[in-house]
């Protein structure tokens, strides 16, 4: 599963993760919540939304899935993720995670890869942007 | 994080929030059934979370813990974030074996204003029952007092920016979720 090594070049793209998000997915993710704009059409309507919107942390999880596949166990032991939420995701939307290695930095005897990461819709509109990093062997 | 308690505490007001304020400490444990439903919602099929991982048995799906800052805050305040979840910053330190209890400590670590709006930064440190650090995660959330009061009046937990014309102030590039 892990493909990241210190031999990777700057500019390397991370294998994307693609997700079609249903309303049921949103409800399962928010299983602990009361009725709100993520889980209830009426609440979304009250807020002036066309439909319930997915929690931003769903996109955070999709990015983490991509980064776990890319960095392997190093992701969970020393990985960092910093993201900004800039767009909505609605039921039926398809989100693709993307990433690219921006730089390689020596950290002790190891190498840390710093990456730009984002989520985008089918139309290419970014909904989440940020950075991620982890050590590579 | 499937813990959320409905509290009758005060509504969070940006001006009254103080850096250093600590939120209620939480103790959590995730079981296979709870985690399985969460994973289903994400269509995440990595066997690390259900069967075997590089650390032995299944581990807790770490995004379950990302919501810790909001979770802890909602044990003290109503409508704590008003709500615009602007930024999430997470440091993954160690995996947490599935079923192993964890403890979450949370505090306000910063507050700032940007484009006329107030933001608070709430950080949670998650450790397992032996004290091993698992994750540190921060949530930057926009607090707008007028919006919070409207949300309370509407019975909403969140009022996203630009969600309706009355909230849309025509600013481009603004945080939305």
Interface residues (C-beta under 8 A of the other chain):
Chain A: X19 X24 X25 X26 X27 X28 X29 X31 X32 X33 X34 X36 X37 X38 X43 X46 X47 X48 X49 X53 X55 X56 X57 X58 X60 X61 X62 X64 X65 X68 X69 X72 X73 X75 X76 X77 X78 X79 X80 X81 X82 X83 X84 X85 X86 X87 X88 X89 X127
Chain B: X1 X2 X3 X4 X6 X37 X38 X40 X41 X42 X43 X44 X46 X48 X54 X55 X59 X62 X63 X66 X67 X85 X86 X87 X88 X89 X90 X91 X92 X93 X94 X95 X154 X155 X156 X157 X158 X159 X160 X163 X164 X165 X166 X167 X173 X175 X176 X177
